[in-house]
Structure formats: structure tokens, C-alpha cells
Amino acid sequence: MGKIYLIDVTNRDGVQTAKLGLSKLGKTMINMYLNEMGVYQSEFGFPTTRHESHYLQENLKLAEMGVLQPIHLEGWIRATAGDVERAYSLVPNIKHLNLSISTSDQMITGKFRGSKNKEDILAMTADAIDAAKSNGAETVGVNAEDASRTDTDFLLRFASIAKEHGADRLRYCDTLGYDNPFTIYEICKLLAEKVGIPIELHCHGDLGMAVANSIAGAKGVIDGGQDAYINTTVNGIGERAGNADLVAVVLALKKSRGLAKKYKFGMPIRLSMAWKICKYASYAFGVPIAINQPGVGANAFAHASGIHADGVLKDPKNYELYDFKELGRGEPEMVETGREICSGQYSGISGFRHLMGKMEISFKNRDEAERVLELVRYANVLAQKPLVADELRFIAKYPDIAKELMTIAPLT
């Protein structure tokens, strides 16, 4: 029986969301939390983009140090040999890649405007996979953009070519949220059976079915005899109406009727990280968690109706499908209502040492404290908000990494 793995794309699809974004430190913290949660892979950025190169290389360094382990760090690029070569020129030690190309008639016609046909799509994909493998990629995923609107026979050909050239997975992209749980189950089961390749489910929420489609698609893949990889984002943040929400996907697989008994995660998932990662993403993106968000919304465990309140007080299982403590909730949170010393781009050494001392972080000498303070100032400039405790701890523990994260080499 195949297993289910999570590939989180917050640091790629999430940051592509219009009007939103993350600092490089913010993206690094997301990777740290995903690793702690047990997510198999983070699509951590764009290795063909110059301003990402320092961030990508430093996160790969954290992986080499054992800090970001066992999570895989994978870059997203277009499925062209040229993009592969550029990726390896900017980030030579990248080990995992996802190569993306449009496969539907709509996009081949509407985007390429006659410059490419289906045979060109197949040839470009094969060349890109060959280039990635020859450059030393350990795993290569191939993305069929707009797969849900792609002719089935062509999608089968595309997947077969990808497998023949050594692709490790096919990403089935429901790019416009067009599928429903019934259609995505059938097509993903067919792909798994006919092609015999593990399949990723990349679902969007344009029709409000991203989580349901991801679960149904994964079920189809496993029923077809292959491992399934579900793409998620923290708090569902993604282009337009968003992607499949990380916590909702985990809850569905762990708690939904009959699923947990048959469909298993390939890696242990620490659901207790849910509250921490969702709160951080909300802060870093500047987007409040929806009041009715599964598991982490303000009303997820709130009861007002007399019947509900009476029932949950007698036995929480009457009106709660899972316990709030499972998601890492329940601890009191301290909120300053009087004097507060914050980190900022204009912070001084006295206030900074006071702030770090409250977190039981000390420095060998004043020079070390001033060096870390300078990095904290830069981090505040980039984030344009006070840093949270985990960010401050990260900079103090890995100052050299933090320095490179905040370094951008402009064009000369």
C-alpha cells in the first residue's frame, strides 16, 4: 500500500500570492517549522532568481549542518534545459528540483501562441529532465501545469515521457481549481496504474475544493498502486483563492471517517506544531487566520449555543472531533500591557540585551552582542515589523547564516 507525503509550497506558491510576500528570514523560519512538523519537502524557492540565491544556498547549508534535516529542500523552475543550467550556475549544490510546463490545449495555445505544440512540450520536458539529472539532481519532479484541463491521452504520454527520462514524480496540477473529488480520483488512479509513477497533487481553491481534491486525488494514486505527495501551504495562502491548507489536509487524513485506517503518512507528522507554524505564517504574511479555519481558527473550539456548551462540558467528544491540545493549543499567551521593549531597526545595545536576556540568551562579550544586534536591525528593515522570539533566537545562534540570508547581490 502506498504512503502519503506532504510537500509544502508556501515558500513558492504562497509568496507568489498577489500583495503578499515573506522576507528571506521569514522563509527560512517556515522551513524550520515545516521540518519540525515532519513535512517531507519544502518547495523553498526559485533557483533561477538572483535575489533568492543567497537564501537558497544558506538554507542548503543549514541542511548540510543537520539543522534542516530530514526535510528535502526543492527548487521550482520552468521545464527548460536553459533554466536548469541557470539554476545550477546560481545554486550549484541544489539536490531537488521541480520542472514545470503547461500541458493543456488552452495554455499551449493561449500562452505559447503558436510557438510551441504538444511535441515541443514533450521534447522540452525530456531535455530539462536530462539536464537536471546530468547536473546531479537527486530527485526531479515534473509538473503538468493545468493538468485538470489537459487531454487524458496527452497527459498519459507526458507522464510516460517524464518517467522514461528519470523523473521521480509527476505533479498533477489542478491549476485553476477546476477538478472535483470524483474527477481527480479517477484521473489520478488512471495515471498511477497506467504510467506507474508516484504523483503529487497540487490543488487550488477557486471552487473551494482544494483540500477535498487533494485527499481524493491522493486516494486515487494509492488505490492505483503508487505513493502520493500532497502539496500544501500554511493557512492555505496561495495564488487567487489559495492552495490546500496544510493543517486541514493533516486533520482530514488523521481524523476523517475511515481514512486514517487505510491511508498512512510516509513520515510521522507532528500535528502539535500546527498552532505555532500557523501563528507565525499569519504574523509574517500579515494575514489574520480566518475565525473558522480548521483546527487553528479562533472559533475552532469555541461554543456558545446552550446545547453545545452543555454537551462539550459533559464530554468534549460530543462536539469536538479532536482535542485542541493535539494542535499545540491551550498554553496561555503573554501580552504586554505596560512597558515593552521591542527589537527594531533603531534598537540600541541596552534595550537589545534586556530583550535577549528575557529569552535567556546571553553573549560572550559586548562585541558579540553588537554584531548580533546589527543583524537584527537589518532583519527589521527587511521585515518592517518587530521580530518574534524564534527569529531572534535564530539570528543569535546562526549569525553567519543570518548575514547571508539578508544579503542581496544587485546586478552590476
Secondary structure, 3 states (H helix, E strand, C coil): CCCEEEEECHHHHHCCCCCCCCCHHHHHHHHHHHHHHCCCEEEEECCCCHHHHHHHHHHHHHHHCCCCCCCEEEEEEECCHHHHHHHHHHCCCCCEEEEEEECCHHHHHHHHCCCCCHHHHHHHHHHHHHHHHHCCCCEEEEEEECHHHCCHHHHHHHHHHHHHCCCCEEEEEECCCCCCHHHHHHHHHHHHHHHCCCEEEEEECCCCCHHHHHHHHHHHHHHCCCCEEEEEEHHHCCCCCCECEHHHHHHHHHHCCCHHHHCCECCCCCHHHHHHHHHHHHHHHCCCCCCCCCCCCCCCCCCCCHHHHHHHHHCHHHCCCCCHHHHCCCCCCCCCCCCCCCCCCCCCHHHHHHHHHHCCCCCCCHHHHHHHHHHHHHHHHHHCCCCCHHHHHHHHHCHHHHHHHCCCCCCC
